[in-house]
Amino acid sequence: MLDDPQGKIIAKGGRIFMAFEGEEPVGCVALIAMPDGGYEVAKMTVVETLRGSGLGRVLMQRCIDAGAEAGAPRLYLETNSGLAPALGLYRAMGFKDVADPTPSGYARGDVWMERLY
């Protein structure tokens, strides 16, 4: 996916949002189109020096807004239980644990969440 974001994400109806400090990229997140019309939130990251600055919240809000603009029924994500700050952000932004997940095979994913519109 990282080798071909145009082909693997954008050409398939997804979106990629980047945050910059000057001309330097400092954060990104992708929305991958899902068969049900929703989007998977994927590849979210913020440079280490800006973690805790609120940039992750800004990127996630952009995802939420983009999903609403597209009429998506939900946003979905998979994460890891060891990522406490990320889990706190997701829950604060309205994501709930999925009761009966269908794991995608992400090697480190052990938490499945969604945010319904």
C-alpha angles and dihedrals in degrees: 000000000000091000093056112020091157093056099033100041117010099039089051094056099272132126136223122206122196131192119209136195101203102316094330117103109232104168144011144178134183133213111209115199113241127206092248092059093259128112133238113224105223144164094021113170141152124197111264095246091059099043109123092025096106094254092118089055090051091051092047092048089053089054091049091049093047092050091051092047089052094048092242116172092217150349116233132193142174121211142156126269090228093065097085097166091051092047090051091052094048093049092046088054095054104269116144130195114264109240098210108022127188102216114224097208098259099158096225099034114116100143123066121192141171139189115210123209 
